[in-house]
Amino acid sequence: DGVKGTDAVRVGPIRLVGSGLVAPKKVKIAAMLAFGVAAVFGLVIALTVSLWLIVVGVASIAAGWLYTGGPKPYGYLGLGEVFVFVFFGVVATTGSTFAISDQITGQSLAASIVVGCLACALLVVNNLRDIPTDTIANKNTLAVRMGDKNTRFFYFSLFAAALAMILWLGFGDSSVLLGAVGLIAAIPAIKLVSSGAKGRDLIPVLEMTGRAQLLTGLALSIGLLV
């Protein structure tokens, strides 16, 4: 985004490249090092569990890079939420389950939907805040394509979907309903978004959404383990 000039007019926290604090080349090297470290440890897990995890790892790294990198970054095509749901939700959750237990269960798939929805909510509210600047920069995120009103409804829908999935899981194991307690932390964020807050007023919602995501994940994990 910094190289493309998308972050030239920034509403949220300062970005290293966009603000000119760090040269793009240095940030790129840091990114490659991070990918490299992840690849090494991922390869160790794949060699221990299943070589199919190498495919998952390569796809994950590619998804991470192509979000804003490459000639046609999918983050500029309104596909960011799709990939976040898949890789931060389904792949991360079921992949971890498979690496530990050598199987993918119905519970892990359902839990991955909860995690994916909340991860999407974080990106959605970020892009909601950036609709004005992204429109100017021709970054056609899903929020830009849907518009302000529909994006806010989508944000609410993601929490509703997460709650619905937790309740569904609860039919088979009532202790899983503990995950719903974590969603209480999302109420302040939902209220602020429903009030029509824009620009800098949405910055606190990012923190609130992230907190709700963390607490729900922890509560759901505890519920699954009990």
PyMOL commands that place a pseudoatom at each C-alpha (Angstrom):
pseudoatom trace, name=CA, resn=ASP, resi=1, chain=A, elem=C, hetatm=0, pos=[0.000, 0.000, 0.000]
pseudoatom trace, name=CA, resn=GLY, resi=2, chain=A, elem=C, hetatm=0, pos=[2.855, 2.354, 0.804]
pseudoatom trace, name=CA, resn=VAL, resi=3, chain=A, elem=C, hetatm=0, pos=[4.526, 1.775, -2.562]
pseudoatom trace, name=CA, resn=LYS, resi=4, chain=A, elem=C, hetatm=0, pos=[1.239, 2.154, -4.440]
pseudoatom trace, name=CA, resn=GLY, resi=5, chain=A, elem=C, hetatm=0, pos=[0.463, 5.389, -2.586]
pseudoatom trace, name=CA, resn=THR, resi=6, chain=A, elem=C, hetatm=0, pos=[-2.691, 4.018, -0.979]
pseudoatom trace, name=CA, resn=ASP, resi=7, chain=A, elem=C, hetatm=0, pos=[-1.454, 5.034, 2.473]
pseudoatom trace, name=CA, resn=ALA, resi=8, chain=A, elem=C, hetatm=0, pos=[-0.486, 8.559, 1.390]
pseudoatom trace, name=CA, resn=VAL, resi=9, chain=A, elem=C, hetatm=0, pos=[-3.545, 9.929, 3.190]
pseudoatom trace, name=CA, resn=ARG, resi=10, chain=A, elem=C, hetatm=0, pos=[-3.787, 7.866, 6.351]
pseudoatom trace, name=CA, resn=VAL, resi=11, chain=A, elem=C, hetatm=0, pos=[-6.630, 8.011, 8.869]
pseudoatom trace, name=CA, resn=GLY, resi=12, chain=A, elem=C, hetatm=0, pos=[-5.381, 5.276, 11.174]
pseudoatom trace, name=CA, resn=PRO, resi=13, chain=A, elem=C, hetatm=0, pos=[-1.988, 4.556, 12.768]
pseudoatom trace, name=CA, resn=ILE, resi=14, chain=A, elem=C, hetatm=0, pos=[1.175, 5.574, 10.883]
pseudoatom trace, name=CA, resn=ARG, resi=15, chain=A, elem=C, hetatm=0, pos=[2.445, 3.046, 8.330]
pseudoatom trace, name=CA, resn=LEU, resi=16, chain=A, elem=C, hetatm=0, pos=[6.210, 2.586, 7.967]
pseudoatom trace, name=CA, resn=VAL, resi=17, chain=A, elem=C, hetatm=0, pos=[6.427, 2.799, 4.173]
pseudoatom trace, name=CA, resn=GLY, resi=18, chain=A, elem=C, hetatm=0, pos=[3.485, 5.114, 3.602]
pseudoatom trace, name=CA, resn=SER, resi=19, chain=A, elem=C, hetatm=0, pos=[4.901, 7.664, 6.039]
pseudoatom trace, name=CA, resn=GLY, resi=20, chain=A, elem=C, hetatm=0, pos=[8.412, 7.350, 4.631]
pseudoatom trace, name=CA, resn=LEU, resi=21, chain=A, elem=C, hetatm=0, pos=[9.903, 6.213, 7.957]
pseudoatom trace, name=CA, resn=VAL, resi=22, chain=A, elem=C, hetatm=0, pos=[11.395, 3.057, 6.429]
pseudoatom trace, name=CA, resn=ALA, resi=23, chain=A, elem=C, hetatm=0, pos=[12.450, 2.328, 2.854]
pseudoatom trace, name=CA, resn=PRO, resi=24, chain=A, elem=C, hetatm=0, pos=[10.235, -0.167, 0.960]
pseudoatom trace, name=CA, resn=LYS, resi=25, chain=A, elem=C, hetatm=0, pos=[13.244, -2.411, 0.288]
pseudoatom trace, name=CA, resn=LYS, resi=26, chain=A, elem=C, hetatm=0, pos=[13.925, -2.870, 4.013]
pseudoatom trace, name=CA, resn=VAL, resi=27, chain=A, elem=C, hetatm=0, pos=[10.301, -3.714, 4.743]
pseudoatom trace, name=CA, resn=LYS, resi=28, chain=A, elem=C, hetatm=0, pos=[10.314, -6.201, 1.862]
pseudoatom trace, name=CA, resn=ILE, resi=29, chain=A, elem=C, hetatm=0, pos=[13.425, -7.887, 3.260]
pseudoatom trace, name=CA, resn=ALA, resi=30, chain=A, elem=C, hetatm=0, pos=[11.799, -8.099, 6.699]
pseudoatom trace, name=CA, resn=ALA, resi=31, chain=A, elem=C, hetatm=0, pos=[8.690, -9.649, 5.126]
pseudoatom trace, name=CA, resn=MET, resi=32, chain=A, elem=C, hetatm=0, pos=[10.764, -12.227, 3.261]
pseudoatom trace, name=CA, resn=LEU, resi=33, chain=A, elem=C, hetatm=0, pos=[12.627, -13.126, 6.450]
pseudoatom trace, name=CA, resn=ALA, resi=34, chain=A, elem=C, hetatm=0, pos=[9.316, -13.603, 8.259]
pseudoatom trace, name=CA, resn=PHE, resi=35, chain=A, elem=C, hetatm=0, pos=[8.015, -15.797, 5.427]
pseudoatom trace, name=CA, resn=GLY, resi=36, chain=A, elem=C, hetatm=0, pos=[11.285, -17.739, 5.526]
pseudoatom trace, name=CA, resn=VAL, resi=37, chain=A, elem=C, hetatm=0, pos=[11.109, -18.445, 9.260]
pseudoatom trace, name=CA, resn=ALA, resi=38, chain=A, elem=C, hetatm=0, pos=[7.466, -19.515, 8.925]
pseudoatom trace, name=CA, resn=ALA, resi=39, chain=A, elem=C, hetatm=0, pos=[8.365, -21.762, 5.984]
pseudoatom trace, name=CA, resn=VAL, resi=40, chain=A, elem=C, hetatm=0, pos=[11.164, -23.505, 7.890]
pseudoatom trace, name=CA, resn=PHE, resi=41, chain=A, elem=C, hetatm=0, pos=[9.009, -24.344, 10.899]
pseudoatom trace, name=CA, resn=GLY, resi=42, chain=A, elem=C, hetatm=0, pos=[6.091, -25.216, 8.635]
pseudoatom trace, name=CA, resn=LEU, resi=43, chain=A, elem=C, hetatm=0, pos=[8.292, -27.621, 6.697]
pseudoatom trace, name=CA, resn=VAL, resi=44, chain=A, elem=C, hetatm=0, pos=[9.335, -29.349, 9.911]
pseudoatom trace, name=CA, resn=ILE, resi=45, chain=A, elem=C, hetatm=0, pos=[5.674, -29.846, 10.834]
pseudoatom trace, name=CA, resn=ALA, resi=46, chain=A, elem=C, hetatm=0, pos=[4.830, -31.065, 7.317]
pseudoatom trace, name=CA, resn=LEU, resi=47, chain=A, elem=C, hetatm=0, pos=[7.652, -33.621, 7.336]
pseudoatom trace, name=CA, resn=THR, resi=48, chain=A, elem=C, hetatm=0, pos=[6.439, -34.835, 10.716]
pseudoatom trace, name=CA, resn=VAL, resi=49, chain=A, elem=C, hetatm=0, pos=[2.697, -34.942, 10.000]
pseudoatom trace, name=CA, resn=SER, resi=50, chain=A, elem=C, hetatm=0, pos=[1.878, -34.896, 6.282]
pseudoatom trace, name=CA, resn=LEU, resi=51, chain=A, elem=C, hetatm=0, pos=[3.477, -33.575, 3.101]
pseudoatom trace, name=CA, resn=TRP, resi=52, chain=A, elem=C, hetatm=0, pos=[0.087, -32.129, 2.154]
pseudoatom trace, name=CA, resn=LEU, resi=53, chain=A, elem=C, hetatm=0, pos=[0.794, -29.390, 4.675]
pseudoatom trace, name=CA, resn=ILE, resi=54, chain=A, elem=C, hetatm=0, pos=[3.522, -28.123, 2.344]
pseudoatom trace, name=CA, resn=VAL, resi=55, chain=A, elem=C, hetatm=0, pos=[0.808, -27.258, -0.175]
pseudoatom trace, name=CA, resn=VAL, resi=56, chain=A, elem=C, hetatm=0, pos=[-1.146, -25.478, 2.545]
pseudoatom trace, name=CA, resn=GLY, resi=57, chain=A, elem=C, hetatm=0, pos=[1.975, -23.596, 3.609]
pseudoatom trace, name=CA, resn=VAL, resi=58, chain=A, elem=C, hetatm=0, pos=[2.824, -22.460, 0.088]
pseudoatom trace, name=CA, resn=ALA, resi=59, chain=A, elem=C, hetatm=0, pos=[-0.764, -21.327, -0.467]
pseudoatom trace, name=CA, resn=SER, resi=60, chain=A, elem=C, hetatm=0, pos=[-0.716, -19.415, 2.831]
pseudoatom trace, name=CA, resn=ILE, resi=61, chain=A, elem=C, hetatm=0, pos=[2.514, -17.601, 1.985]
pseudoatom trace, name=CA, resn=ALA, resi=62, chain=A, elem=C, hetatm=0, pos=[1.210, -16.770, -1.485]
pseudoatom trace, name=CA, resn=ALA, resi=63, chain=A, elem=C, hetatm=0, pos=[-2.023, -15.429, 0.005]
pseudoatom trace, name=CA, resn=GLY, resi=64, chain=A, elem=C, hetatm=0, pos=[-0.065, -13.301, 2.456]
pseudoatom trace, name=CA, resn=TRP, resi=65, chain=A, elem=C, hetatm=0, pos=[2.057, -11.755, -0.288]
pseudoatom trace, name=CA, resn=LEU, resi=66, chain=A, elem=C, hetatm=0, pos=[-0.611, -11.284, -2.934]
pseudoatom trace, name=CA, resn=TYR, resi=67, chain=A, elem=C, hetatm=0, pos=[-2.966, -9.392, -0.613]
pseudoatom trace, name=CA, resn=THR, resi=68, chain=A, elem=C, hetatm=0, pos=[-1.273, -6.137, -1.596]
pseudoatom trace, name=CA, resn=GLY, resi=69, chain=A, elem=C, hetatm=0, pos=[1.678, -7.470, -3.621]
pseudoatom trace, name=CA, resn=GLY, resi=70, chain=A, elem=C, hetatm=0, pos=[1.962, -8.496, -7.248]
pseudoatom trace, name=CA, resn=PRO, resi=71, chain=A, elem=C, hetatm=0, pos=[0.458, -6.927, -10.378]
pseudoatom trace, name=CA, resn=LYS, resi=72, chain=A, elem=C, hetatm=0, pos=[-3.162, -7.534, -9.306]
pseudoatom trace, name=CA, resn=PRO, resi=73, chain=A, elem=C, hetatm=0, pos=[-3.388, -7.705, -5.492]
pseudoatom trace, name=CA, resn=TYR, resi=74, chain=A, elem=C, hetatm=0, pos=[-6.653, -9.322, -4.446]
pseudoatom trace, name=CA, resn=GLY, resi=75, chain=A, elem=C, hetatm=0, pos=[-7.023, -6.829, -1.607]
pseudoatom trace, name=CA, resn=TYR, resi=76, chain=A, elem=C, hetatm=0, pos=[-7.727, -4.237, -4.302]
pseudoatom trace, name=CA, resn=LEU, resi=77, chain=A, elem=C, hetatm=0, pos=[-10.364, -6.432, -5.931]
pseudoatom trace, name=CA, resn=GLY, resi=78, chain=A, elem=C, hetatm=0, pos=[-12.722, -6.813, -2.977]
pseudoatom trace, name=CA, resn=LEU, resi=79, chain=A, elem=C, hetatm=0, pos=[-11.503, -10.326, -2.144]
pseudoatom trace, name=CA, resn=GLY, resi=80, chain=A, elem=C, hetatm=0, pos=[-9.653, -9.581, 1.080]
pseudoatom trace, name=CA, resn=GLU, resi=81, chain=A, elem=C, hetatm=0, pos=[-12.421, -10.859, 3.340]
pseudoatom trace, name=CA, resn=VAL, resi=82, chain=A, elem=C, hetatm=0, pos=[-12.687, -14.122, 1.413]
pseudoatom trace, name=CA, resn=PHE, resi=83, chain=A, elem=C, hetatm=0, pos=[-8.999, -14.911, 1.854]
pseudoatom trace, name=CA, resn=VAL, resi=84, chain=A, elem=C, hetatm=0, pos=[-8.984, -13.773, 5.485]
pseudoatom trace, name=CA, resn=PHE, resi=85, chain=A, elem=C, hetatm=0, pos=[-11.908, -16.094, 6.229]
pseudoatom trace, name=CA, resn=VAL, resi=86, chain=A, elem=C, hetatm=0, pos=[-10.183, -19.008, 4.497]
pseudoatom trace, name=CA, resn=PHE, resi=87, chain=A, elem=C, hetatm=0, pos=[-6.643, -18.587, 5.812]
pseudoatom trace, name=CA, resn=PHE, resi=88, chain=A, elem=C, hetatm=0, pos=[-7.155, -16.905, 9.204]
pseudoatom trace, name=CA, resn=GLY, resi=89, chain=A, elem=C, hetatm=0, pos=[-10.214, -19.032, 9.922]
pseudoatom trace, name=CA, resn=VAL, resi=90, chain=A, elem=C, hetatm=0, pos=[-10.581, -22.368, 8.151]
pseudoatom trace, name=CA, resn=VAL, resi=91, chain=A, elem=C, hetatm=0, pos=[-6.936, -23.079, 7.300]
pseudoatom trace, name=CA, resn=ALA, resi=92, chain=A, elem=C, hetatm=0, pos=[-5.490, -21.821, 10.590]
pseudoatom trace, name=CA, resn=THR, resi=93, chain=A, elem=C, hetatm=0, pos=[-7.982, -23.694, 12.771]
pseudoatom trace, name=CA, resn=THR, resi=94, chain=A, elem=C, hetatm=0, pos=[-8.429, -26.967, 10.909]
pseudoatom trace, name=CA, resn=GLY, resi=95, chain=A, elem=C, hetatm=0, pos=[-4.767, -26.956, 9.901]
pseudoatom trace, name=CA, resn=SER, resi=96, chain=A, elem=C, hetatm=0, pos=[-3.699, -26.730, 13.536]
pseudoatom trace, name=CA, resn=THR, resi=97, chain=A, elem=C, hetatm=0, pos=[-6.155, -29.479, 14.463]
pseudoatom trace, name=CA, resn=PHE, resi=98, chain=A, elem=C, hetatm=0, pos=[-4.796, -31.703, 11.704]
pseudoatom trace, name=CA, resn=ALA, resi=99, chain=A, elem=C, hetatm=0, pos=[-1.185, -31.033, 12.686]
pseudoatom trace, name=CA, resn=ILE, resi=100, chain=A, elem=C, hetatm=0, pos=[-1.918, -32.022, 16.289]
pseudoatom trace, name=CA, resn=SER, resi=101, chain=A, elem=C, hetatm=0, pos=[-4.393, -34.894, 15.886]
pseudoatom trace, name=CA, resn=ASP, resi=102, chain=A, elem=C, hetatm=0, pos=[-3.844, -35.971, 12.269]
pseudoatom trace, name=CA, resn=GLN, resi=103, chain=A, elem=C, hetatm=0, pos=[-7.536, -35.441, 11.508]
pseudoatom trace, name=CA, resn=ILE, resi=104, chain=A, elem=C, hetatm=0, pos=[-10.052, -32.726, 10.676]
pseudoatom trace, name=CA, resn=THR, resi=105, chain=A, elem=C, hetatm=0, pos=[-13.218, -32.941, 12.748]
pseudoatom trace, name=CA, resn=GLY, resi=106, chain=A, elem=C, hetatm=0, pos=[-16.652, -31.404, 12.372]
pseudoatom trace, name=CA, resn=GLN, resi=107, chain=A, elem=C, hetatm=0, pos=[-15.999, -29.428, 15.541]
pseudoatom trace, name=CA, resn=SER, resi=108, chain=A, elem=C, hetatm=0, pos=[-12.805, -27.938, 14.150]
pseudoatom trace, name=CA, resn=LEU, resi=109, chain=A, elem=C, hetatm=0, pos=[-14.577, -26.938, 10.936]
pseudoatom trace, name=CA, resn=ALA, resi=110, chain=A, elem=C, hetatm=0, pos=[-17.381, -25.260, 12.873]
pseudoatom trace, name=CA, resn=ALA, resi=111, chain=A, elem=C, hetatm=0, pos=[-14.905, -23.524, 15.167]
pseudoatom trace, name=CA, resn=SER, resi=112, chain=A, elem=C, hetatm=0, pos=[-12.957, -22.337, 12.129]
pseudoatom trace, name=CA, resn=ILE, resi=113, chain=A, elem=C, hetatm=0, pos=[-16.072, -20.558, 10.873]
pseudoatom trace, name=CA, resn=VAL, resi=114, chain=A, elem=C, hetatm=0, pos=[-16.334, -18.677, 14.172]
pseudoatom trace, name=CA, resn=VAL, resi=115, chain=A, elem=C, hetatm=0, pos=[-12.670, -17.681, 13.995]
pseudoatom trace, name=CA, resn=GLY, resi=116, chain=A, elem=C, hetatm=0, pos=[-12.942, -16.760, 10.321]
pseudoatom trace, name=CA, resn=CYS, resi=117, chain=A, elem=C, hetatm=0, pos=[-15.990, -14.543, 10.843]
pseudoatom trace, name=CA, resn=LEU, resi=118, chain=A, elem=C, hetatm=0, pos=[-14.298, -12.601, 13.631]
pseudoatom trace, name=CA, resn=ALA, resi=119, chain=A, elem=C, hetatm=0, pos=[-11.094, -12.205, 11.629]
pseudoatom trace, name=CA, resn=CYS, resi=120, chain=A, elem=C, hetatm=0, pos=[-13.200, -10.870, 8.755]
pseudoatom trace, name=CA, resn=ALA, resi=121, chain=A, elem=C, hetatm=0, pos=[-14.942, -8.436, 11.099]
pseudoatom trace, name=CA, resn=LEU, resi=122, chain=A, elem=C, hetatm=0, pos=[-11.589, -6.873, 11.935]
pseudoatom trace, name=CA, resn=LEU, resi=123, chain=A, elem=C, hetatm=0, pos=[-10.771, -6.322, 8.263]
pseudoatom trace, name=CA, resn=VAL, resi=124, chain=A, elem=C, hetatm=0, pos=[-14.293, -5.118, 7.484]
pseudoatom trace, name=CA, resn=VAL, resi=125, chain=A, elem=C, hetatm=0, pos=[-14.243, -2.350, 10.081]
pseudoatom trace, name=CA, resn=ASN, resi=126, chain=A, elem=C, hetatm=0, pos=[-10.735, -1.356, 8.989]
pseudoatom trace, name=CA, resn=ASN, resi=127, chain=A, elem=C, hetatm=0, pos=[-11.942, -1.032, 5.402]
pseudoatom trace, name=CA, resn=LEU, resi=128, chain=A, elem=C, hetatm=0, pos=[-15.126, 0.718, 6.543]
pseudoatom trace, name=CA, resn=ARG, resi=129, chain=A, elem=C, hetatm=0, pos=[-12.979, 3.417, 8.098]
pseudoatom trace, name=CA, resn=ASP, resi=130, chain=A, elem=C, hetatm=0, pos=[-10.895, 3.700, 4.929]
pseudoatom trace, name=CA, resn=ILE, resi=131, chain=A, elem=C, hetatm=0, pos=[-13.736, 3.904, 2.380]
pseudoatom trace, name=CA, resn=PRO, resi=132, chain=A, elem=C, hetatm=0, pos=[-13.116, 7.614, 1.570]
pseudoatom trace, name=CA, resn=THR, resi=133, chain=A, elem=C, hetatm=0, pos=[-9.332, 7.300, 1.152]
pseudoatom trace, name=CA, resn=ASP, resi=134, chain=A, elem=C, hetatm=0, pos=[-9.480, 3.895, -0.575]
pseudoatom trace, name=CA, resn=THR, resi=135, chain=A, elem=C, hetatm=0, pos=[-11.995, 5.275, -3.070]
pseudoatom trace, name=CA, resn=ILE, resi=136, chain=A, elem=C, hetatm=0, pos=[-9.602, 8.089, -3.966]
pseudoatom trace, name=CA, resn=ALA, resi=137, chain=A, elem=C, hetatm=0, pos=[-6.703, 5.622, -4.261]
pseudoatom trace, name=CA, resn=ASN, resi=138, chain=A, elem=C, hetatm=0, pos=[-8.766, 3.245, -6.458]
pseudoatom trace, name=CA, resn=LYS, resi=139, chain=A, elem=C, hetatm=0, pos=[-8.433, 0.470, -3.891]
pseudoatom trace, name=CA, resn=ASN, resi=140, chain=A, elem=C, hetatm=0, pos=[-11.713, -1.325, -4.523]
pseudoatom trace, name=CA, resn=THR, resi=141, chain=A, elem=C, hetatm=0, pos=[-12.076, -3.186, -1.262]
pseudoatom trace, name=CA, resn=LEU, resi=142, chain=A, elem=C, hetatm=0, pos=[-15.305, -5.004, -0.483]
pseudoatom trace, name=CA, resn=ALA, resi=143, chain=A, elem=C, hetatm=0, pos=[-16.304, -2.027, 1.674]
pseudoatom trace, name=CA, resn=VAL, resi=144, chain=A, elem=C, hetatm=0, pos=[-15.806, 0.368, -1.238]
pseudoatom trace, name=CA, resn=ARG, resi=145, chain=A, elem=C, hetatm=0, pos=[-17.861, -1.905, -3.495]
pseudoatom trace, name=CA, resn=MET, resi=146, chain=A, elem=C, hetatm=0, pos=[-20.659, -2.431, -0.962]
pseudoatom trace, name=CA, resn=GLY, resi=147, chain=A, elem=C, hetatm=0, pos=[-20.836, 1.103, 0.347]
pseudoatom trace, name=CA, resn=ASP, resi=148, chain=A, elem=C, hetatm=0, pos=[-20.987, 2.438, 3.913]
pseudoatom trace, name=CA, resn=LYS, resi=149, chain=A, elem=C, hetatm=0, pos=[-24.449, 1.182, 4.918]
pseudoatom trace, name=CA, resn=ASN, resi=150, chain=A, elem=C, hetatm=0, pos=[-24.070, -2.356, 3.575]
pseudoatom trace, name=CA, resn=THR, resi=151, chain=A, elem=C, hetatm=0, pos=[-20.586, -2.679, 5.061]
pseudoatom trace, name=CA, resn=ARG, resi=152, chain=A, elem=C, hetatm=0, pos=[-21.922, -1.848, 8.508]
pseudoatom trace, name=CA, resn=PHE, resi=153, chain=A, elem=C, hetatm=0, pos=[-24.654, -4.480, 8.086]
pseudoatom trace, name=CA, resn=PHE, resi=154, chain=A, elem=C, hetatm=0, pos=[-22.031, -6.990, 6.946]
pseudoatom trace, name=CA, resn=TYR, resi=155, chain=A, elem=C, hetatm=0, pos=[-19.999, -6.232, 10.088]
pseudoatom trace, name=CA, resn=PHE, resi=156, chain=A, elem=C, hetatm=0, pos=[-23.020, -7.019, 12.295]
pseudoatom trace, name=CA, resn=SER, resi=157, chain=A, elem=C, hetatm=0, pos=[-23.771, -10.152, 10.256]
pseudoatom trace, name=CA, resn=LEU, resi=158, chain=A, elem=C, hetatm=0, pos=[-20.316, -11.594, 10.898]
pseudoatom trace, name=CA, resn=PHE, resi=159, chain=A, elem=C, hetatm=0, pos=[-20.843, -11.474, 14.663]
pseudoatom trace, name=CA, resn=ALA, resi=160, chain=A, elem=C, hetatm=0, pos=[-24.324, -12.947, 14.230]
pseudoatom trace, name=CA, resn=ALA, resi=161, chain=A, elem=C, hetatm=0, pos=[-22.886, -15.795, 12.156]
pseudoatom trace, name=CA, resn=ALA, resi=162, chain=A, elem=C, hetatm=0, pos=[-20.195, -16.456, 14.765]
pseudoatom trace, name=CA, resn=LEU, resi=163, chain=A, elem=C, hetatm=0, pos=[-22.811, -16.575, 17.529]
pseudoatom trace, name=CA, resn=ALA, resi=164, chain=A, elem=C, hetatm=0, pos=[-25.060, -18.858, 15.470]
pseudoatom trace, name=CA, resn=MET, resi=165, chain=A, elem=C, hetatm=0, pos=[-22.195, -21.297, 14.911]
pseudoatom trace, name=CA, resn=ILE, resi=166, chain=A, elem=C, hetatm=0, pos=[-21.314, -21.320, 18.615]
pseudoatom trace, name=CA, resn=LEU, resi=167, chain=A, elem=C, hetatm=0, pos=[-24.957, -22.050, 19.469]
pseudoatom trace, name=CA, resn=TRP, resi=168, chain=A, elem=C, hetatm=0, pos=[-24.990, -24.847, 16.891]
pseudoatom trace, name=CA, resn=LEU, resi=169, chain=A, elem=C, hetatm=0, pos=[-21.864, -26.341, 18.437]
pseudoatom trace, name=CA, resn=GLY, resi=170, chain=A, elem=C, hetatm=0, pos=[-23.549, -26.033, 21.823]
pseudoatom trace, name=CA, resn=PHE, resi=171, chain=A, elem=C, hetatm=0, pos=[-26.246, -28.531, 20.854]
pseudoatom trace, name=CA, resn=GLY, resi=172, chain=A, elem=C, hetatm=0, pos=[-23.623, -31.263, 20.875]
pseudoatom trace, name=CA, resn=ASP, resi=173, chain=A, elem=C, hetatm=0, pos=[-21.557, -29.951, 23.774]
pseudoatom trace, name=CA, resn=SER, resi=174, chain=A, elem=C, hetatm=0, pos=[-23.048, -27.322, 26.076]
pseudoatom trace, name=CA, resn=SER, resi=175, chain=A, elem=C, hetatm=0, pos=[-19.641, -26.311, 27.440]
pseudoatom trace, name=CA, resn=VAL, resi=176, chain=A, elem=C, hetatm=0, pos=[-18.837, -24.818, 24.029]
pseudoatom trace, name=CA, resn=LEU, resi=177, chain=A, elem=C, hetatm=0, pos=[-21.451, -22.139, 24.728]
pseudoatom trace, name=CA, resn=LEU, resi=178, chain=A, elem=C, hetatm=0, pos=[-18.757, -20.512, 26.852]
pseudoatom trace, name=CA, resn=GLY, resi=179, chain=A, elem=C, hetatm=0, pos=[-17.491, -19.100, 23.562]
pseudoatom trace, name=CA, resn=ALA, resi=180, chain=A, elem=C, hetatm=0, pos=[-20.560, -16.870, 23.383]
pseudoatom trace, name=CA, resn=VAL, resi=181, chain=A, elem=C, hetatm=0, pos=[-19.378, -15.075, 26.529]
pseudoatom trace, name=CA, resn=GLY, resi=182, chain=A, elem=C, hetatm=0, pos=[-16.406, -13.738, 24.594]
pseudoatom trace, name=CA, resn=LEU, resi=183, chain=A, elem=C, hetatm=0, pos=[-18.738, -12.092, 22.099]
pseudoatom trace, name=CA, resn=ILE, resi=184, chain=A, elem=C, hetatm=0, pos=[-20.036, -9.811, 24.849]
pseudoatom trace, name=CA, resn=ALA, resi=185, chain=A, elem=C, hetatm=0, pos=[-16.834, -7.825, 24.328]
pseudoatom trace, name=CA, resn=ALA, resi=186, chain=A, elem=C, hetatm=0, pos=[-18.080, -6.969, 20.834]
pseudoatom trace, name=CA, resn=ILE, resi=187, chain=A, elem=C, hetatm=0, pos=[-21.147, -5.073, 22.077]
pseudoatom trace, name=CA, resn=PRO, resi=188, chain=A, elem=C, hetatm=0, pos=[-19.365, -1.683, 22.466]
pseudoatom trace, name=CA, resn=ALA, resi=189, chain=A, elem=C, hetatm=0, pos=[-17.901, -2.050, 18.964]
pseudoatom trace, name=CA, resn=ILE, resi=190, chain=A, elem=C, hetatm=0, pos=[-21.274, -2.930, 17.459]
pseudoatom trace, name=CA, resn=LYS, resi=191, chain=A, elem=C, hetatm=0, pos=[-22.888, 0.063, 19.178]
pseudoatom trace, name=CA, resn=LEU, resi=192, chain=A, elem=C, hetatm=0, pos=[-20.231, 2.429, 17.852]
pseudoatom trace, name=CA, resn=VAL, resi=193, chain=A, elem=C, hetatm=0, pos=[-20.522, 1.114, 14.300]
pseudoatom trace, name=CA, resn=SER, resi=194, chain=A, elem=C, hetatm=0, pos=[-24.333, 1.271, 14.448]
pseudoatom trace, name=CA, resn=SER, resi=195, chain=A, elem=C, hetatm=0, pos=[-24.104, 4.906, 15.588]
pseudoatom trace, name=CA, resn=GLY, resi=196, chain=A, elem=C, hetatm=0, pos=[-22.650, 5.827, 12.208]
pseudoatom trace, name=CA, resn=ALA, resi=197, chain=A, elem=C, hetatm=0, pos=[-19.132, 6.606, 13.459]
pseudoatom trace, name=CA, resn=LYS, resi=198, chain=A, elem=C, hetatm=0, pos=[-16.653, 7.373, 10.677]
pseudoatom trace, name=CA, resn=GLY, resi=199, chain=A, elem=C, hetatm=0, pos=[-12.963, 8.058, 10.141]
pseudoatom trace, name=CA, resn=ARG, resi=200, chain=A, elem=C, hetatm=0, pos=[-10.918, 8.390, 13.316]
pseudoatom trace, name=CA, resn=ASP, resi=201, chain=A, elem=C, hetatm=0, pos=[-13.971, 7.621, 15.432]
pseudoatom trace, name=CA, resn=LEU, resi=202, chain=A, elem=C, hetatm=0, pos=[-13.776, 4.048, 14.127]
pseudoatom trace, name=CA, resn=ILE, resi=203, chain=A, elem=C, hetatm=0, pos=[-10.185, 3.513, 15.268]
pseudoatom trace, name=CA, resn=PRO, resi=204, chain=A, elem=C, hetatm=0, pos=[-11.262, 2.313, 18.763]
pseudoatom trace, name=CA, resn=VAL, resi=205, chain=A, elem=C, hetatm=0, pos=[-13.529, -0.229, 17.068]
pseudoatom trace, name=CA, resn=LEU, resi=206, chain=A, elem=C, hetatm=0, pos=[-10.452, -1.985, 15.688]
pseudoatom trace, name=CA, resn=GLU, resi=207, chain=A, elem=C, hetatm=0, pos=[-9.179, -2.540, 19.220]
pseudoatom trace, name=CA, resn=MET, resi=208, chain=A, elem=C, hetatm=0, pos=[-12.617, -3.583, 20.459]
pseudoatom trace, name=CA, resn=THR, resi=209, chain=A, elem=C, hetatm=0, pos=[-13.071, -6.045, 17.600]
pseudoatom trace, name=CA, resn=GLY, resi=210, chain=A, elem=C, hetatm=0, pos=[-9.620, -7.514, 18.127]
pseudoatom trace, name=CA, resn=ARG, resi=211, chain=A, elem=C, hetatm=0, pos=[-10.329, -7.921, 21.835]
pseudoatom trace, name=CA, resn=ALA, resi=212, chain=A, elem=C, hetatm=0, pos=[-13.630, -9.653, 21.097]
pseudoatom trace, name=CA, resn=GLN, resi=213, chain=A, elem=C, hetatm=0, pos=[-11.870, -11.949, 18.644]
pseudoatom trace, name=CA, resn=LEU, resi=214, chain=A, elem=C, hetatm=0, pos=[-9.223, -12.884, 21.214]
pseudoatom trace, name=CA, resn=LEU, resi=215, chain=A, elem=C, hetatm=0, pos=[-11.652, -13.409, 24.103]
pseudoatom trace, name=CA, resn=THR, resi=216, chain=A, elem=C, hetatm=0, pos=[-14.072, -15.438, 21.988]
pseudoatom trace, name=CA, resn=GLY, resi=217, chain=A, elem=C, hetatm=0, pos=[-11.251, -17.624, 20.718]
pseudoatom trace, name=CA, resn=LEU, resi=218, chain=A, elem=C, hetatm=0, pos=[-9.988, -18.251, 24.247]
pseudoatom trace, name=CA, resn=ALA, resi=219, chain=A, elem=C, hetatm=0, pos=[-13.467, -18.908, 25.645]
pseudoatom trace, name=CA, resn=LEU, resi=220, chain=A, elem=C, hetatm=0, pos=[-14.342, -21.236, 22.765]
pseudoatom trace, name=CA, resn=SER, resi=221, chain=A, elem=C, hetatm=0, pos=[-11.072, -23.135, 23.193]
pseudoatom trace, name=CA, resn=ILE, resi=222, chain=A, elem=C, hetatm=0, pos=[-11.710, -23.587, 26.910]
pseudoatom trace, name=CA, resn=GLY, resi=223, chain=A, elem=C, hetatm=0, pos=[-15.255, -24.736, 26.177]
pseudoatom trace, name=CA, resn=LEU, resi=224, chain=A, elem=C, hetatm=0, pos=[-14.009, -27.318, 23.685]
pseudoatom trace, name=CA, resn=LEU, resi=225, chain=A, elem=C, hetatm=0, pos=[-11.427, -28.628, 26.138]
pseudoatom trace, name=CA, resn=VAL, resi=226, chain=A, elem=C, hetatm=0, pos=[-13.743, -28.916, 29.149]
for i in range(1, 226): cmd.bond("trace and resi %d" % i, "trace and resi %d" % (i + 1))
show_as sticks, trace
zoom trace
